[in-house]
Amino acid sequence: MGITGFLVTVAATALCFGTAAQAQDVAIKGDEVHTMAGPMIADGVVVIKGGKIVAVGPASSTPIPEGLEVIEAKVVTPGLVDARTVVGLAGYMNQPQDQDQLDESAPVQPQLRAIDGYNPEEALVAWLRGFGVTTIHTGHGPGALVSGQTMVAKTVGKTADEAVIVPQAMVAANLGPSALAEGGKAPGTRAKQMAMLRQALLAAKQPEAPKADKKGQEKAGPDKPPSLDTQVMRDVLARKLPLLVTAHRAQDIMSALRLREEFGIDLVLDGAAEAYLLTDEIKAAGVTVILHPPMARQYGEFENASFTTGAVLRAAGIPFAYQSGYEGYVPKTRVVLFEAGIAAANGLAWNDALASITINAANAIGLGKRIGSLEVGKDGDVALFDGDPFEHTSHSAGVVIDGKVVSTIAQ
């Protein structure tokens, strides 16, 4: 899509959302309801009250309470989950004023909070929402050894505080050429990258020095509060925050796995273009992979990427999800719906492809008990389509987030 077509799409999408009904109680009927918690339900119903799902089942045995707004669609799925993006920090204009996903002033900055740079009214958020994406795991991106934190947000809300559901999700680190510095600055090599990561974790293990008086004598009282970067790395060591490591080459993936083993931290692999070469090692480590978009351009670190990696990981029993990732050109993001569709055409079963952008993606970011499937008690996030979601000729026919109808298309 050219930039002109993209802007027209954004404008039309924004208009649709601006006039959408804001119902909290709604029933959704579908010729096919894919709950991702069991078999597809033909002629199914999803009932949402108070923003939560209260009933799911066949229309013949799932009564719709009187007074509820009823929406109909051919295909109903859980709201799609983008397991890794920088949307909301990176904007579609591709200008310095809307590019907050990377601060290049220092190579290690775990203290940078995604929520402080997130713009919920960025046009790209609405654009993704128009394709059925209801939740995004977004934050600081590639380009620095430790670029900052990530967050999880719904694709609605006028403020970051209104949109966010997990303000601190993971700490984003990057290995390989994308995080190497030039001009003699550190890190200039892969070995230096790993040494600096180890140093940051080791430093966080050390207790803070006690306060001292003017004569250098230790004073009684609480220790000096840790620096922001130290506190965040302590949270990684305490397994309060996973370390999300972007690594594409097999050698960088192995470095990440060694770091996990050495420090006993929770690790999530991001990108992992050559993961198919290391299925035994990744499975033994028990880590989740947030896999690169299958259609990512295959050059540089992606030169050995494959359309079939998702199918390989699925066959190996490795949990994975797809992502939109980060693009350096307009419109600055991919769409996970299309990426999963490509995987479905390259060895991944249809249901597994849908799982990779719904329940498996929710599990990858630690929210599988709240989103990702149509089950009683979960958030009322639903995507509606006028046909097979992975068919090029199908369209998003509506989006419901927390029970609120944020877009519909007349059937």
Kinemage of the C-alpha trace (Angstrom):
@kinemage 1
@onewidth
@group {chain A} dominant
@subgroup {mainchain}
@vectorlist {calphas} color= white
{ca met a 1} P 0.000 0.000 0.000
{ca gly a 2} L 1.355 3.464 -0.923
{ca ile a 3} L 1.368 6.323 1.541
{ca thr a 4} L -1.668 7.951 -0.083
{ca gly a 5} L -3.742 4.806 0.261
{ca phe a 6} L -2.507 4.358 3.813
{ca leu a 7} L -3.595 7.861 4.833
{ca val a 8} L -7.018 7.363 3.270
{ca thr a 9} L -7.408 4.104 5.214
{ca val a 10} L -6.424 5.795 8.482
{ca ala a 11} L -8.835 8.661 7.898
{ca ala a 12} L -11.735 6.317 7.114
{ca thr a 13} L -10.921 4.152 10.113
{ca ala a 14} L -10.786 7.130 12.453
{ca leu a 15} L -14.165 8.332 11.177
{ca cys a 16} L -15.683 4.903 11.766
{ca phe a 17} L -14.390 4.747 15.328
{ca gly a 18} L -15.483 8.280 16.084
{ca thr a 19} L -19.120 7.406 15.384
{ca ala a 20} L -19.161 3.898 16.887
{ca ala a 21} L -21.657 2.901 19.525
{ca gln a 22} L -20.288 2.559 23.047
{ca ala a 23} L -22.298 -0.381 24.346
{ca gln a 24} L -21.122 -2.323 27.405
{ca asp a 25} L -23.581 -5.187 26.915
{ca val a 26} L -23.631 -6.872 23.520
{ca ala a 27} L -24.271 -10.229 21.878
{ca ile a 28} L -22.265 -11.349 18.867
{ca lys a 29} L -23.566 -14.014 16.516
{ca gly a 30} L -21.353 -15.735 13.985
{ca asp a 31} L -21.715 -18.393 11.331
{ca glu a 32} L -18.347 -19.578 12.671
{ca val a 33} L -17.164 -18.754 16.186
{ca his a 34} L -13.530 -19.664 16.776
{ca thr a 35} L -13.148 -19.549 20.545
{ca met a 36} L -9.528 -20.838 20.621
{ca ala a 37} L -10.581 -22.775 23.723
{ca gly a 38} L -12.168 -25.672 21.859
{ca pro a 39} L -13.638 -26.638 18.487
{ca met a 40} L -15.167 -24.057 16.188
{ca ile a 41} L -18.829 -23.415 16.980
{ca ala a 42} L -21.110 -23.278 13.955
{ca asp a 43} L -23.905 -20.704 14.362
{ca gly a 44} L -22.469 -19.536 17.667
{ca val a 45} L -23.068 -16.714 20.123
{ca val a 46} L -20.807 -14.688 22.401
{ca val a 47} L -22.546 -12.673 25.130
{ca ile a 48} L -20.676 -9.819 26.811
{ca lys a 49} L -21.888 -7.922 29.857
{ca gly a 50} L -19.961 -5.361 31.865
{ca gly a 51} L -17.005 -5.718 29.519
{ca lys a 52} L -16.560 -9.445 30.239
{ca ile a 53} L -17.673 -12.556 28.387
{ca val a 54} L -20.561 -14.202 30.259
{ca ala a 55} L -21.632 -16.879 27.783
{ca val a 56} L -20.299 -18.651 24.691
{ca gly a 57} L -21.983 -21.450 22.786
{ca pro a 58} L -24.310 -22.537 19.990
{ca ala a 59} L -27.137 -20.110 19.272
{ca ser a 60} L -29.629 -22.938 19.812
{ca ser a 61} L -28.620 -23.325 23.464
{ca thr a 62} L -27.200 -19.911 24.405
{ca pro a 63} L -30.011 -17.457 25.069
{ca ile a 64} L -29.451 -13.773 24.390
{ca pro a 65} L -30.831 -11.579 27.199
{ca glu a 66} L -33.457 -9.078 26.141
{ca gly a 67} L -32.274 -5.575 25.405
{ca leu a 68} L -28.765 -6.493 24.264
{ca glu a 69} L -27.403 -5.074 21.052
{ca val a 70} L -26.849 -7.945 18.609
{ca ile a 71} L -24.082 -7.909 16.010
{ca glu a 72} L -23.803 -10.549 13.317
{ca ala a 73} L -20.799 -11.685 11.291
{ca lys a 74} L -19.724 -14.634 9.209
{ca val a 75} L -16.569 -15.338 11.233
{ca val a 76} L -15.935 -14.403 14.868
{ca thr a 77} L -12.566 -14.729 16.600
{ca pro a 78} L -10.969 -13.424 19.772
{ca gly a 79} L -9.500 -9.951 19.423
{ca leu a 80} L -6.096 -10.308 17.794
{ca val a 81} L -2.966 -9.868 19.920
{ca asp a 82} L 0.195 -8.326 18.462
{ca ala a 83} L 2.894 -9.910 20.614
{ca arg a 84} L 5.662 -7.429 19.751
{ca thr a 85} L 5.506 -3.995 18.162
{ca val a 86} L 6.686 -0.432 18.686
{ca val a 87} L 3.450 1.196 17.529
{ca gly a 88} L 2.430 4.091 19.744
{ca leu a 89} L 6.062 4.990 20.336
{ca ala a 90} L 6.881 4.890 16.621
{ca gly a 91} L 4.452 6.859 14.462
{ca tyr a 92} L 3.532 6.657 10.803
{ca met a 93} L 4.937 10.076 9.877
{ca asn a 94} L 8.504 8.744 10.249
{ca gln a 95} L 9.675 12.102 11.593
{ca pro a 96} L 11.796 12.743 14.717
{ca gln a 97} L 8.798 14.052 16.649
{ca asp a 98} L 6.936 10.740 16.417
{ca gln a 99} L 9.859 8.332 16.808
{ca asp a 100} L 10.239 7.576 20.528
{ca gln a 101} L 11.048 3.865 20.259
{ca leu a 102} L 14.827 4.361 20.538
{ca asp a 103} L 17.069 6.683 22.546
{ca glu a 104} L 20.632 6.515 21.263
{ca ser a 105} L 22.283 8.499 24.065
{ca ala a 106} L 23.511 5.363 25.850
{ca pro a 107} L 23.684 1.640 24.987
{ca val a 108} L 22.062 0.364 28.216
{ca gln a 109} L 18.901 2.134 29.404
{ca pro a 110} L 16.503 -0.341 31.050
{ca gln a 111} L 14.951 2.509 33.040
{ca leu a 112} L 13.157 3.986 30.014
{ca arg a 113} L 9.435 3.341 30.468
{ca ala a 114} L 7.297 2.655 27.423
{ca ile a 115} L 4.257 4.317 28.964
{ca asp a 116} L 6.105 7.648 29.061
{ca gly a 117} L 6.465 7.599 25.278
{ca tyr a 118} L 3.197 5.925 24.285
{ca asn a 119} L 0.673 7.897 22.237
{ca pro a 120} L -2.676 6.070 22.201
{ca glu a 121} L -4.012 8.417 19.520
{ca glu a 122} L -1.216 7.614 17.069
{ca ala a 123} L -2.847 6.799 13.728
{ca leu a 124} L -1.097 3.439 13.557
{ca val a 125} L -2.912 2.247 16.687
{ca ala a 126} L -6.258 2.895 15.002
{ca trp a 127} L -4.985 1.327 11.786
{ca leu a 128} L -4.074 -1.946 13.499
{ca arg a 129} L -7.358 -1.916 15.377
{ca gly a 130} L -9.131 -1.746 12.034
{ca phe a 131} L -7.705 -5.197 11.210
{ca gly a 132} L -9.022 -6.770 14.426
{ca val a 133} L -5.993 -6.127 16.677
{ca thr a 134} L -7.299 -5.354 20.163
{ca thr a 135} L -4.133 -5.743 22.272
{ca ile a 136} L -0.544 -4.754 21.561
{ca his a 137} L 2.690 -5.531 23.395
{ca thr a 138} L 4.625 -2.405 22.492
{ca gly a 139} L 7.632 -0.462 23.657
{ca his a 140} L 11.241 0.301 22.947
{ca gly a 141} L 12.688 -1.351 19.883
{ca pro a 142} L 15.935 -2.489 18.277
{ca gly a 143} L 19.043 -0.352 17.889
{ca ala a 144} L 20.520 -0.411 21.404
{ca leu a 145} L 21.859 -3.136 23.668
{ca val a 146} L 19.113 -2.466 26.234
{ca ser a 147} L 16.676 -0.007 24.709
{ca gly a 148} L 14.092 0.217 27.496
{ca gln a 149} L 10.883 -1.365 28.694
{ca thr a 150} L 7.741 -2.639 27.013
{ca met a 151} L 4.079 -2.354 27.980
{ca val a 152} L 0.780 -3.985 27.048
{ca ala a 153} L -2.173 -1.842 25.977
{ca lys a 154} L -5.588 -2.138 24.432
{ca thr a 155} L -5.951 -0.355 21.111
{ca val a 156} L -8.456 2.142 22.534
{ca gly a 157} L -8.189 5.013 24.979
{ca lys a 158} L -7.452 8.735 24.857
{ca thr a 159} L -4.546 8.557 27.306
{ca ala a 160} L -1.772 6.071 27.920
{ca asp a 161} L -3.136 5.448 31.413
{ca glu a 162} L -6.533 4.570 29.975
{ca ala a 163} L -5.109 2.236 27.324
{ca val a 164} L -2.448 0.414 29.332
{ca ile a 165} L -3.161 -2.903 31.041
{ca val a 166} L 0.456 -3.804 31.968
{ca pro a 167} L 2.669 -0.713 32.372
{ca gln a 168} L 5.885 -2.701 32.818
{ca ala a 169} L 5.838 -5.902 30.783
{ca met a 170} L 9.419 -6.766 29.807
{ca val a 171} L 12.887 -5.256 29.397
{ca ala a 172} L 13.961 -5.085 25.753
{ca ala a 173} L 17.522 -6.127 24.891
{ca asn a 174} L 19.073 -6.625 21.478
{ca leu a 175} L 21.948 -8.801 20.277
{ca gly a 176} L 23.700 -8.785 16.936
{ca pro a 177} L 24.470 -6.098 14.336
{ca ser a 178} L 21.409 -3.938 15.043
{ca ala a 179} L 22.767 -3.117 18.507
{ca leu a 180} L 26.427 -2.637 17.627
{ca ala a 181} L 27.933 0.847 17.867
{ca glu a 182} L 30.310 2.415 15.375
{ca gly a 183} L 33.286 4.742 15.631
{ca gly a 184} L 35.003 2.868 18.410
{ca lys a 185} L 32.073 3.176 20.790
{ca ala a 186} L 30.844 0.276 22.903
{ca pro a 187} L 29.547 -2.272 22.197
{ca gly a 188} L 31.551 -2.773 19.046
{ca thr a 189} L 31.491 -6.571 18.983
{ca arg a 190} L 29.204 -9.411 20.000
{ca ala a 191} L 31.551 -10.311 22.863
{ca lys a 192} L 31.341 -6.754 24.174
{ca gln a 193} L 27.539 -6.889 23.976
{ca met a 194} L 27.442 -9.941 26.199
{ca ala a 195} L 30.052 -8.523 28.583
{ca met a 196} L 28.008 -5.337 29.020
{ca leu a 197} L 24.794 -7.290 29.618
{ca arg a 198} L 26.515 -9.458 32.218
{ca gln a 199} L 27.996 -6.387 33.869
{ca ala a 200} L 24.570 -4.758 34.155
{ca leu a 201} L 23.120 -7.892 35.756
{ca leu a 202} L 26.099 -8.408 38.062
{ca ala a 203} L 25.988 -4.776 39.173
{ca ala a 204} L 22.314 -5.187 40.055
{ca lys a 205} L 23.224 -8.131 42.280
{ca gln a 206} L 25.494 -6.007 44.454
{ca pro a 207} L 24.034 -4.324 47.563
{ca glu a 208} L 24.007 -0.543 47.628
{ca ala a 209} L 26.782 1.100 49.619
{ca pro a 210} L 25.635 2.447 53.020
{ca lys a 211} L 25.396 6.185 53.545
{ca ala a 212} L 28.403 7.951 55.049
{ca asp a 213} L 28.896 11.208 56.949
{ca lys a 214} L 31.302 13.973 55.903
{ca lys a 215} L 34.206 12.197 57.629
{ca gly a 216} L 33.596 9.047 55.625
{ca gln a 217} L 32.137 7.121 58.558
{ca glu a 218} L 29.168 4.890 57.857
{ca lys a 219} L 25.899 6.242 59.169
{ca ala a 220} L 22.984 4.283 60.495
{ca gly a 221} L 19.822 4.319 58.474
{ca pro a 222} L 18.457 2.938 55.231
{ca asp a 223} L 20.725 2.214 52.301
{ca lys a 224} L 20.869 4.653 49.451
{ca pro a 225} L 17.958 4.017 47.080
{ca pro a 226} L 19.113 2.151 43.979
{ca ser a 227} L 19.359 3.963 40.659
{ca leu a 228} L 16.494 3.485 38.248
{ca asp a 229} L 18.499 1.264 35.911
{ca thr a 230} L 19.744 -0.877 38.792
{ca gln a 231} L 16.231 -1.323 40.163
{ca val a 232} L 14.902 -2.490 36.804
{ca met a 233} L 17.722 -5.004 36.372
{ca arg a 234} L 17.050 -6.237 39.903
{ca asp a 235} L 13.480 -6.869 38.839
{ca val a 236} L 14.834 -8.942 35.943
{ca leu a 237} L 17.029 -10.935 38.334
{ca ala a 238} L 14.076 -11.425 40.688
{ca arg a 239} L 12.020 -12.686 37.712
{ca lys a 240} L 9.508 -9.894 38.130
{ca leu a 241} L 10.245 -8.767 34.568
{ca pro a 242} L 11.311 -11.061 31.704
{ca leu a 243} L 14.248 -10.084 29.527
{ca leu a 244} L 13.014 -9.836 25.946
{ca val a 245} L 16.045 -10.463 23.750
{ca thr a 246} L 15.886 -9.680 20.053
{ca ala a 247} L 18.292 -12.112 18.388
{ca his a 248} L 18.114 -13.417 14.839
{ca arg a 249} L 21.361 -15.252 14.150
{ca ala a 250} L 21.843 -18.683 15.690
{ca gln a 251} L 24.991 -17.514 17.503
{ca asp a 252} L 23.093 -14.622 19.108
{ca ile a 253} L 20.202 -16.882 20.095
{ca met a 254} L 22.678 -19.188 21.822
{ca ser a 255} L 24.244 -16.234 23.647
{ca ala a 256} L 20.807 -15.297 24.967
{ca leu a 257} L 20.182 -18.861 26.133
{ca arg a 258} L 23.529 -18.920 27.940
{ca leu a 259} L 22.691 -15.654 29.685
{ca arg a 260} L 19.414 -17.131 30.875
{ca glu a 261} L 21.183 -20.199 32.237
{ca glu a 262} L 23.888 -18.150 33.940
{ca phe a 263} L 21.579 -15.752 35.788
{ca gly a 264} L 18.400 -17.818 36.121
{ca ile a 265} L 16.264 -15.105 34.541
{ca asp a 266} L 13.039 -15.374 32.575
{ca leu a 267} L 13.870 -15.022 28.887
{ca val a 268} L 11.648 -14.435 25.871
{ca leu a 269} L 13.266 -14.732 22.442
{ca asp a 270} L 12.239 -12.044 19.982
{ca gly a 271} L 12.646 -12.257 16.212
{ca ala a 272} L 14.685 -15.482 16.119
{ca ala a 273} L 14.990 -15.731 12.342
{ca glu a 274} L 17.286 -18.761 12.620
{ca ala a 275} L 15.348 -20.460 15.415
{ca tyr a 276} L 14.677 -23.463 13.161
{ca leu a 277} L 18.377 -24.313 13.450
{ca leu a 278} L 18.181 -24.558 17.249
{ca thr a 279} L 14.882 -26.237 18.041
{ca asp a 280} L 16.449 -28.735 20.464
{ca glu a 281} L 18.281 -26.018 22.398
{ca ile a 282} L 15.298 -23.660 22.546
{ca lys a 283} L 12.939 -26.400 23.654
{ca ala a 284} L 15.365 -27.586 26.349
{ca ala a 285} L 15.577 -24.034 27.685
{ca gly a 286} L 11.786 -23.831 27.911
{ca val a 287} L 11.573 -20.331 26.470
{ca thr a 288} L 8.862 -18.747 24.358
{ca val a 289} L 9.614 -17.320 20.921
{ca ile a 290} L 7.919 -14.191 19.591
{ca leu a 291} L 8.722 -14.952 15.991
{ca his a 292} L 9.587 -12.393 13.338
{ca pro a 293} L 6.953 -11.521 10.717
{ca pro a 294} L 7.196 -14.172 7.986
{ca met a 295} L 7.151 -11.497 5.267
{ca ala a 296} L 10.069 -9.545 6.761
{ca arg a 297} L 12.545 -8.714 4.011
{ca gln a 298} L 15.174 -11.434 3.870
{ca tyr a 299} L 18.476 -9.595 3.978
{ca gly a 300} L 21.094 -8.872 6.627
{ca glu a 301} L 20.203 -10.698 9.836
{ca phe a 302} L 17.089 -12.022 8.053
{ca glu a 303} L 18.909 -13.551 5.109
{ca asn a 304} L 18.226 -17.059 6.429
{ca ala a 305} L 14.641 -16.373 7.507
{ca ser a 306} L 11.968 -18.813 6.367
{ca phe a 307} L 8.215 -18.735 5.824
{ca thr a 308} L 8.029 -22.175 7.436
{ca thr a 309} L 9.695 -21.418 10.799
{ca gly a 310} L 6.342 -21.255 12.579
{ca ala a 311} L 5.477 -24.755 11.361
{ca val a 312} L 8.897 -26.011 12.466
{ca leu a 313} L 8.515 -24.566 15.967
{ca arg a 314} L 4.987 -25.948 16.245
{ca ala a 315} L 6.183 -29.426 15.278
{ca ala a 316} L 8.971 -29.168 17.865
{ca gly a 317} L 6.514 -28.229 20.622
{ca ile a 318} L 8.036 -24.777 21.170
{ca pro a 319} L 5.529 -22.089 22.232
{ca phe a 320} L 5.562 -19.171 19.828
{ca ala a 321} L 3.540 -16.217 18.614
{ca tyr a 322} L 3.772 -13.864 15.664
{ca gln a 323} L 4.428 -10.144 15.812
{ca ser a 324} L 4.326 -7.093 13.595
{ca gly a 325} L 7.784 -6.030 14.784
{ca tyr a 326} L 9.376 -2.789 13.653
{ca glu a 327} L 9.663 -1.353 10.169
{ca gly a 328} L 11.883 1.584 9.299
{ca tyr a 329} L 9.674 2.763 6.444
{ca val a 330} L 6.120 4.090 6.137
{ca pro a 331} L 3.628 2.937 7.345
{ca lys a 332} L 6.060 1.738 10.053
{ca thr a 333} L 4.275 -1.487 10.964
{ca arg a 334} L 3.114 -4.794 9.604
{ca val a 335} L -0.221 -6.452 10.404
{ca val a 336} L -0.139 -9.753 12.317
{ca leu a 337} L -3.295 -10.948 10.571
{ca phe a 338} L -1.484 -10.967 7.237
{ca glu a 339} L 1.691 -12.461 8.691
{ca ala a 340} L -0.188 -15.385 10.241
{ca gly a 341} L -1.993 -15.875 6.937
{ca ile a 342} L 1.341 -16.346 5.182
{ca ala a 343} L 2.346 -18.897 7.812
{ca ala a 344} L -0.950 -20.737 7.225
{ca ala a 345} L 0.014 -21.006 3.572
{ca asn a 346} L 3.448 -22.371 4.449
{ca gly a 347} L 2.959 -25.440 6.589
{ca leu a 348} L 1.237 -24.084 9.698
{ca ala a 349} L -2.268 -25.452 10.279
{ca trp a 350} L -5.056 -22.864 10.022
{ca asn a 351} L -6.040 -23.145 13.679
{ca asp a 352} L -2.410 -22.925 14.800
{ca ala a 353} L -1.944 -19.805 12.691
{ca leu a 354} L -4.943 -18.169 14.363
{ca ala a 355} L -3.673 -19.291 17.772
{ca ser a 356} L -0.332 -17.582 17.048
{ca ile a 357} L -2.067 -14.186 17.028
{ca thr a 358} L -4.669 -14.897 19.716
{ca ile a 359} L -4.267 -17.296 22.641
{ca asn a 360} L -0.621 -18.181 22.021
{ca ala a 361} L 0.263 -14.517 21.665
{ca ala a 362} L -1.598 -13.775 24.900
{ca asn a 363} L 0.343 -16.532 26.649
{ca ala a 364} L 3.622 -15.194 25.251
{ca ile a 365} L 3.071 -11.859 26.987
{ca gly a 366} L 1.728 -13.399 30.187
{ca leu a 367} L -1.953 -12.548 29.716
{ca gly a 368} L -3.459 -15.839 28.591
{ca lys a 369} L -5.857 -15.878 31.539
{ca arg a 370} L -7.346 -12.536 30.521
{ca ile a 371} L -7.320 -12.266 26.717
{ca gly a 372} L -6.689 -14.365 23.619
{ca ser a 373} L -9.733 -16.666 23.649
{ca leu a 374} L -13.497 -16.425 23.883
{ca glu a 375} L -14.173 -17.878 27.329
{ca val a 376} L -16.429 -16.921 30.200
{ca gly a 377} L -14.717 -14.428 32.490
{ca lys a 378} L -12.263 -13.089 29.924
{ca asp a 379} L -12.215 -9.590 28.480
{ca gly a 380} L -14.886 -8.926 25.875
{ca asp a 381} L -12.416 -8.496 23.010
{ca val a 382} L -13.768 -9.812 19.715
{ca ala a 383} L -12.828 -9.504 16.041
{ca leu a 384} L -15.442 -9.979 13.315
{ca phe a 385} L -14.762 -10.848 9.677
{ca asp a 386} L -16.878 -11.194 6.547
{ca gly a 387} L -15.035 -14.369 5.525
{ca asp a 388} L -11.945 -16.433 6.251
{ca pro a 389} L -9.654 -13.986 8.106
{ca phe a 390} L -6.622 -15.278 6.193
{ca glu a 391} L -8.170 -14.832 2.748
{ca his a 392} L -6.996 -11.734 0.900
{ca thr a 393} L -10.549 -10.908 -0.147
{ca ser a 394} L -11.939 -10.949 3.423
{ca his a 395} L -12.340 -7.849 5.538
{ca ser a 396} L -12.599 -6.898 9.170
{ca ala a 397} L -16.315 -6.407 9.778
{ca gly a 398} L -16.116 -5.073 13.316
{ca val a 399} L -14.131 -4.851 16.516
{ca val a 400} L -15.317 -5.072 20.122
{ca ile a 401} L -12.963 -4.183 22.982
{ca asp a 402} L -13.952 -4.701 26.616
{ca gly a 403} L -17.534 -4.998 25.450
{ca lys a 404} L -17.441 -1.680 23.612
{ca val a 405} L -18.267 -1.739 19.934
{ca val a 406} L -15.474 0.355 18.453
{ca ser a 407} L -16.176 -0.376 14.783
{ca thr a 408} L -18.810 -2.124 12.711
{ca ile a 409} L -19.545 -2.474 9.034
{ca ala a 410} L -23.157 -2.860 7.944
{ca gln a 411} L -23.815 -6.394 6.736
